[in-house]
Amino acid sequence: MIVEVPSTWMGRMKAQAMRAGDRLAPMAGQARQVASSRLEDARHWAAPRLEEAAHRVEEEFAPRVSEMLTRAAKRVDPTPARTRRWPVAVLMTGIALGAMGYMFYRRNAQQWTDQMKDSAADASRWVSEKADRAADQASSVADEASKK
């Protein structure tokens, strides 16, 4: 085995670095494998937590920020806010129509009740008159039969 000794300082440093590299190469390979497995473990651990954080931001933080920005935009907007009066008008019209419908219902119900009372009275009067006529006819037939 022939060992060459470099003559310059730079050559000696290069040779020493080569020998250190040869000695550290197996440890570097092991370190790479360990780091790779630990990095994969860290990714497996971090993925669900990042997803949960994303959902929390989406569900809790983003709506608050959106609401805050909307309020700020309304305060900054130079155009006056238009009031919408038609929903109130529709509501009042509906209430008025409902009240009128209720009044008509009550009036018609009262008229119907009065009419039913009148027609019931008429029907009972008609039945009693018919019964009286039938009783008169029966008594006249009985009188004729007794006379014969």
C-alpha positions as CSV (number, residue, x, y, z in Angstrom):
1,M,0.0,0.0,0.0
2,I,1.3,3.3,-1.1
3,V,0.4,6.4,0.9
4,E,0.8,9.6,-0.9
5,V,1.5,12.7,1.2
6,P,0.4,15.9,-0.4
7,S,3.0,18.6,-0.5
8,T,0.7,21.6,-0.2
9,W,-1.4,22.7,2.7
10,M,-4.5,22.6,0.5
11,G,-3.8,19.1,-0.7
12,R,-3.3,17.9,2.9
13,M,-6.7,19.4,3.9
14,K,-8.3,17.8,0.9
15,A,-6.8,14.4,1.8
16,Q,-7.9,14.7,5.4
17,A,-11.5,15.7,4.3
18,M,-11.6,12.6,2.1
19,R,-10.6,10.3,4.9
20,A,-13.2,11.9,7.2
21,G,-15.8,11.5,4.5
22,D,-15.0,7.8,4.1
23,R,-15.4,7.3,7.8
24,L,-18.7,9.3,8.1
25,A,-20.4,7.9,5.0
26,P,-22.1,5.0,6.8
27,M,-23.3,7.2,9.6
28,A,-24.6,9.7,7.2
29,G,-26.7,7.0,5.4
30,Q,-28.1,5.9,8.8
31,A,-28.8,9.5,9.7
32,R,-30.6,10.0,6.4
33,Q,-32.8,6.9,7.0
34,V,-33.6,8.0,10.6
35,A,-34.4,11.6,9.5
36,S,-36.6,10.3,6.7
37,S,-38.6,8.0,9.0
38,R,-39.0,10.8,11.6
39,L,-40.1,13.2,8.9
40,E,-42.7,10.8,7.7
41,D,-43.9,10.3,11.3
42,A,-44.1,14.0,11.8
43,R,-46.1,14.3,8.6
44,H,-48.5,11.6,9.8
45,W,-48.9,13.4,13.1
46,A,-49.3,16.9,11.6
47,A,-51.7,16.1,8.7
48,P,-54.9,15.6,10.8
49,R,-54.0,18.6,13.0
50,L,-53.6,20.9,10.1
51,E,-56.9,19.7,8.6
52,E,-58.7,20.3,11.9
53,A,-57.1,23.8,12.1
54,A,-58.3,24.5,8.6
55,H,-61.8,23.5,9.4
56,R,-61.8,25.6,12.6
57,V,-60.6,28.6,10.6
58,E,-63.3,28.0,8.0
59,E,-66.1,27.5,10.5
60,E,-65.2,29.9,13.3
61,F,-62.7,32.5,12.3
62,A,-63.6,33.2,8.7
63,P,-67.3,34.1,9.4
64,R,-66.2,36.5,12.1
65,V,-63.7,38.2,9.8
66,S,-66.3,38.3,7.0
67,E,-68.9,39.9,9.3
68,M,-66.4,42.4,10.6
69,L,-65.3,43.4,7.0
70,T,-69.0,43.6,6.0
71,R,-69.8,46.0,8.9
72,A,-66.7,48.1,8.0
73,A,-67.7,48.3,4.4
74,K,-71.2,49.5,5.4
75,R,-69.7,52.1,7.6
76,V,-67.3,53.3,4.9
77,D,-69.8,53.2,2.1
78,P,-70.7,56.8,1.1
79,T,-74.1,56.0,-0.5
80,P,-77.0,56.1,1.9
81,A,-78.7,52.9,2.8
82,R,-82.0,52.4,1.0
83,T,-84.8,51.5,3.2
84,R,-87.1,48.8,1.9
85,R,-90.6,49.8,2.8
86,W,-92.4,47.2,0.6
87,P,-92.1,44.4,3.1
88,V,-93.9,46.5,5.7
89,A,-96.6,47.5,3.2
90,V,-97.1,43.8,2.3
91,L,-97.3,42.9,5.9
92,M,-99.9,45.7,6.6
93,T,-101.9,44.7,3.6
94,G,-101.9,41.1,4.7
95,I,-103.0,42.0,8.2
96,A,-105.8,44.2,6.7
97,L,-107.0,41.4,4.4
98,G,-106.9,39.0,7.3
99,A,-109.0,41.3,9.5
100,M,-111.5,41.8,6.7
101,G,-111.7,38.0,6.1
102,Y,-112.3,37.4,9.8
103,M,-115.1,40.0,9.9
104,F,-116.8,38.5,6.8
105,Y,-116.4,35.0,8.3
106,R,-118.0,36.1,11.5
107,R,-120.9,37.9,9.7
108,N,-121.5,34.9,7.4
109,A,-121.4,32.5,10.3
110,Q,-123.9,34.6,12.2
111,Q,-126.2,34.8,9.1
112,W,-125.8,31.0,8.6
113,T,-126.7,30.4,12.2
114,D,-129.8,32.6,12.0
115,Q,-130.8,31.0,8.7
116,M,-130.5,27.5,10.2
117,K,-132.6,28.6,13.2
118,D,-135.2,30.0,10.8
119,S,-135.2,26.9,8.6
120,A,-135.3,24.6,11.7
121,A,-138.3,26.6,13.0
122,D,-139.9,26.4,9.6
123,A,-139.2,22.6,9.4
124,S,-140.7,22.0,12.8
125,R,-143.7,24.1,12.0
126,W,-144.2,22.3,8.7
127,V,-143.9,18.9,10.5
128,S,-146.3,19.9,13.2
129,E,-148.8,21.2,10.6
130,K,-148.5,18.0,8.6
131,A,-149.0,16.0,11.8
132,D,-152.1,18.0,12.7
133,R,-153.5,17.4,9.2
134,A,-152.7,13.7,9.4
135,A,-154.4,13.6,12.8
136,D,-157.5,15.5,11.4
137,Q,-157.7,13.1,8.5
138,A,-157.3,10.1,10.8
139,S,-160.1,11.4,13.1
140,S,-162.4,12.1,10.1
141,V,-161.8,8.6,8.7
142,A,-162.4,7.2,12.2
143,D,-165.7,9.2,12.5
144,E,-166.9,8.0,9.1
145,A,-166.0,4.4,9.9
146,S,-167.9,4.7,13.2
147,K,-171.0,6.1,11.4
148,K,-171.2,3.2,9.0
